[in-house]
Amino acid sequence: MKYEDLSIWKKSRALTIEVYKETQSIRDYGYKDQITRSALSVPSNIAEGFEKNYPKEKIRFLYIAKGSIGEFKTQADIGIEIGYISRDMGMRWMEEAELLAKMIGSLITKMN
């Protein structure tokens, strides 16, 4: 299966694009770098894992992606509280992150 066909890759890619677009005006480059990097890490690690030939390698990269989505969710939460991200957008991102974490977890379980 190609990673481009996976709904988790498509959803995480779309979220990453949105995060990049919505955080362009944030002047706190440390925060902006962290939230964009954690978002970007999810589809990137899914893609990298699915390019590997060994199932254990695929699963390892899925775990990395799952960790990154947790990191992203935390950064979105903090972004809401410090006023960098609107509450509505941040809550939507956090819900999407939660869904992605569940989807990745399910795929890991299926592959084990």
N, C-alpha and C positions, 0 to 999 in steps of 0.2 A: 504494500500500500504506500502511496506517495503521501508525504506530509501535507502537501497542498490540498489533498482531498479530505483531511481531517477537520471536523467541525471545531474542535478545540483550537487548532491552528488558525482557522479562519476567524474565529471569535476573538482570540487573543491578538491577532494581527490588527483587526478592526479597532480594538480597544487601544492598542499602542498608537495607532495613527491618530485617534481622537485625543489621547493624552498629549502627544507632541503638539498638535494644533492648539489645544486649549491652554497649554502652559507656556506658549511663546512669550507672553508679556511678563512672566514672573521674573523679577530682577534678582531674586535670591538664587544664584546659580548653583550653589551647593544643593539646595532642595530640589531645584528643577532637574539637575543632573541625576540625583538619586531616584526620583519618581519616574523619569523617562527611562533610565537604565533598567530599573526593575521591571517596568512594563515591557520593554524591548527584549528582556531576557526570556520572557515566557515563550513567544513564538520562535525565538532563535534557538532555544534549547530543545523545543519539540522538533524543530527541523533538523538540528544536529543529531539528535538521538535517532530519528527515523532514517538518517543517512548511514547509520552504523549497521554492520552486518550481524551483530550478535544481540539476541533479545535482552541479555543482562545490561548491555550498553544502552539500549533504547530505554529501558526502565530507569537506569541511573540518571539519564538526562531528563526524563519525565519528573523524577523526584526533584531535580534542580529547578525545573520550571514551576513545580508546585511550591517550592520554597520561595521563589521569586514572586509568585502571585500573592503569597502571604505578606511579603515585604511591601509590595505595591499597595495592598489593602491598608496596611499600617500607615504608609505615607499619605494615602488619600485621606484617612481619618485625621491625621495631624494637619494636613493641608486645609481641611474644613475648619478645624479649631483655631488655626492661626490666620484665617481669612484669605488664604491663597486660592482656595477653590470654593465655589458656591456649595452650599449645603446640598442642594438638589443634585448637582453634578457629582459631587463626592459620594453621596449616598448611592447613586446609580452605579458609579464605578465600583464601590464596595460590594454591591449586590452582584455585579458582573464578575468581580474577582471571586466571590464566594461560589458562584455557579461554575466558574472555570476550575477552581480548586476541586470541587466535587467531580467534575468531568474528568480531570486528570487522575484523581484518585480511583475512579471507576475503571479507567483505561489501565492503570497500573495493576489493579486487582485482576482484570481480565487477562492481562499479559503474563501474570505470575502463574 
